[in-house]
Amino acid sequence: MVRPRKSPFSLRDFVRGSGTRKLTLVANMTNEDLCSAFDTLERLGALPRVHSMRVVLHSRDRTPRCLLCAVGARSLSGLRHLSLSDVSLHPDFKPHWSWFSALAGQLTSIELCRTRSPSSVRLPVFPTLAFSRLRCLTFHRYGEHVLPLLVNGIFPSLTQLHLGHAATCEAPSRLMPSLRLLTMEAKNADCSRLPFIFFKLAPKLDCVEFTSGNDYYKEHFLEHFEFAYKKATYDKALSHAPSLRRVVLRGGTLTLRMSILQKINHRREALVLPPHLWDVELENVQLVSDHEKAKKIRDALRAPMDTIDGI
């Protein structure tokens, strides 16, 4: 969506030049310009052709009502991919929230960046939405500010879930029968057990990609397999991962103790239920001995405090 004063072409030119093809709308503008652009699209009969929409609200207009006022009353029957940034999704604004509820059943992918919703304390007033066609869901930051949307959602077709900067280990209470890929970046130690919660919810989950800037979180994640194995006699659900095939560990030029990986590899097959083989893959992760690891920790403790996070 271009502003005529900043381009030799108008939005009308682009719409007419597109013929009958699907449209992708990218907008980074004020609420006033956004409303004007949607008015133009509506007059040209182009809204049903909108297939993908990426919207960033202008810094002057980052309030819950801005985007909702612009598009809430308009039909977007062809929309399948939605990306929002700097938008607040708040159930108390019911007239403006209804547009998102109406889209839930038709969207196949949603990406939320710097998007806010009520804290978990207000979960009861958050609407339960059935995302019947959604296949890919991405949170650039996964915490209490977006937790209600995931916890209160129903995702029968979701195959990919991407949790960036995960700061909570809360997860949906409903099953995710189609989920195959979980990617996450852990921001604290508790989040290291988040994949094990999804193993219970997603029987088809076959790949977990785990990223962290802290070595301890990656090691803590691997050690959960061993912990589950030791508890299996009275809590078998902890390690129930029937479809797991790959665990990918990522994280800068960081280190992982070889002893932990060797312990996991020694009895990988027995660490999941039902027992089967699965692989651990390392990307930009250096294996070191326990002695080398201890030395790195000692060296880091002597260094300025801002280097300790990567231990």
N, C-alpha and C positions, 0 to 999 in steps of 0.2 A: 504494500500500500504506500504509494508515493504522494507527496504533497506537491501540487502543481507549481508552487512557488520555488521548489527546489529541483525540478526536473522539467525537461522540455516535453515529456510525455505525461499524460494524465492517466488516472486509473481507468477512465473510459477507453482510452487507447489500448491499454493492455487487455481489457476484457474483450473488446471487439476483435483484437488480433488473435485471441486465443481460440476463436471459433466455438466449437462445442466441447472442447477438451476439459478435463478436470483442472481445477484451480488450486494452487497453494498460496495461501495468504501469509505474508510475513509483515508484522506491524510493530513498530517501536515509536509510539507517538502519544500525544495527550488524548484525554477522553473526548474532547471536542472534535479533534481530527478523526478519531476512530469512529465516532458516530456519523460524521459526514461521509466517511468512506463506505460504511455499511449502507447508508442511505443511497449512495450511488449504485452499489452492487444490487440493492433491492430493486431500484428503478430499472436497471438493465436486465433484470431477471436472472442474474448470475449466481445468486446464493445457493440454489440447489446443486451447482457444479463445484462448490467449495469442498474439496476432498481432504485438505490438510491445512491446519492453521497454527501459526506460531506467533504468540503475542507477548510483548514485553511492555508493561505500562510505563509511561513517562514518569520521571521522578516527582513531578508536580502532582501526579494523579494516582499515587499508590494507596488508594483507599478501597475498602471492600466493594463499593458500589460501581467503580469506574467501568471496568470491562463489562460487568453485568448489565449496566444501563445501556451499553452500546449494542450488545448482541442478544440480551435476554428475551426480547419479544419477537425475535426473527427466526424464521425457519432455516435450519441448516441440515436438511434431511440427508445430504450427501457426505457430511463430515465423518471421517474415519480416524484421522490422526490429529491429536490436540497437544500442543505444548504451551504451557503458561509459565510466566516468570513475574515475580513481584505482584502476585495476585492473592487476595485473601478469600478463602472459601469458608464462609461462616453461615451456619444453618439458621441463625436468627433473622437473616435478611431473606425471608422466605420468597418474596416476589422475585428477587434477583437470583436466588439459588436455584429456582426451578429449571433454568436453562441447562444447568449441569446435570441435574437429575434426569431431564428428558434425553440428554445425549448419552447417558450411561449405557443404554442398551444397544447403541449403534457403533460406539467407538471401538477400534481394534488396537489403538496404542495411545497411551497418555504419558506425557513427560512433565514433571513438576519441578521447577527450579526456583528456589527462594519463595515458595508458596506456603501460605500459612492457613491453619485452621485451628479451632479451639483446642485447648489442652485436654488431656485424657479425663480430667475432672468433669468435663462437660459432654462426655461421650453419650449419655442418654438422650440428649436433644439432637444428636447428629443423625441424619436420616440414613437408613440402611438402603444401599443401592446395589442392584444386581447388574454387574457388568458382563452380560451374557456373551458378548463377542470379543471382549478384550483379550489380546494375546501378549501384549508387552506393556509393563508398567515400570516407570522409572522415577525414583525420587533422588534428586541431587543431594538432599540432606534428609536423612530419615531419623526423626525424633518426635517428640510429643506434638509438635506443630502440624505434622501430617499424619500422625498415628491414627486418628479417628477414621480417616478415609480408607485406610487399609483394614483396620479392625472391623469396621462396620460394612465392609464390602463383601459381595459374593462374586467369586471369580471361577466359574466352571471351565472357561476356555483359556485361562492364563497359562502361557508356556514359558515366559521370561519375566523375572522380577529382579530389578536392579536397585540396590539400596546403597546410596552414597553417604559417606560420613555418618554411619549408623551410630547413634548415641543411646539406643534403647534396645532391649531384647524382647520387647512386647511384639506379639504377632497375632494374626487372625485366629479366631476360635473355630472357624469353619474350614473344611477340607479344601485343598486346591488340587483337584484330581488330574489336571493336565500339566502342572508345572514341571518343566524339565531342566531349567537353568536358573540358578540363583547366584548373583554376583553381589558382593558387599565389601564395604570398606569399614573396618572396625575402628571406632574412636575411643573405646574403653575396653577393659578386660571382660566385662560382663557380656559384651556383644560377641565374644568368641564362641559362646554356646548357642547363638541365634540359629546357625544352620541346623543344629540338632532338633530345634523346635520345628523347623520346616520339614525335616525328615519325617516327623510324625504326621504332618498335614499333607504332604505331597508324596504319595507312594511311587510316582513316576520320576521323581527328581534324580537325574543321573549325573549332573555336574554342578559343583560348587566352586566358584572362583572367589578366593578370600584375599583381600588386600589390606595392608596396614603399614603405617610408618613406624610401628613399634614391634620389634622382634618378639617381645614377650607375648603379644597377642596372638601371633602366628603359632608360636610354640604352645600356647595355652589351648588354641583351637585343636591342634593335633593331639594333645594330651587328653582331650575330651573323649577321643575314641578309646583310649586305654582305660580311662575312668569308667566309661560305659561298660567295657568288657568286664571289669572287676565287679561291677554292680549287677551284671546280667542275671545273676542267680535269683534276684528278687525284683528287678526292674528292667525287664527285657526291652521295653519300649524306648529306652534311651538310645540304643544303637540300631533300632529298626530302620534300615535303609535299603530296601529290597532292590532298587534300581540304580544305586550309586555305581558310577563307572570311573569318574575323574574328580580329583580334588586338585585345584590349581592354586598355588601360593604365589602372590606377587608382592613386591615392595621395594622399589628403589634399588640401592646397592647395599642392602642390609644382610644380616647374617642369621643363620639357623644352626643350632647345635646338631651335629651329625648323629649324636647318640639318640636324640629324640626320633629322628627319621628312621634310624636303624631299628629302634624298638617297635615302631609302627609297622615297618616293612616285614619284620620277623614273623608277625602273625596277622597280617592285613585281613586275610580271608575270615579269620575268626572274630574280627572286631566289628562286624556288621551282621545283622540278621535279615534274611537268612544268609548263611555264610557264602561269600563269593569274592572273587578277586576284583580289586579296583586299584587305580593308579594315583600316585602323588606326583604332580608336575611342579617344577620350580621355575619361575621367571624372574630374573634379576634378583635372585636370592643366593647368597654365598653360604656354602656349608663350612663350618669350622668345628674344631674339637672343643671339648669342654674347657680345656686349658686355655685355648686361644680366646674363647668367649669370656672367661674370667679376666683375662688380661685386657680385653677391650673394655670391659666394665670398669676395671680399675683405672684405665687410661681416661675413660670418659668422666669418671668422678673427679679426676684432677683437672679436667678441662672446664671451660665456662659452662654454666648451667644450661644454656640453650642447645647444647649438643647431646644432652642426656636422653632426650625423648627417643632417639633412634636406637637405644641400646637393645 
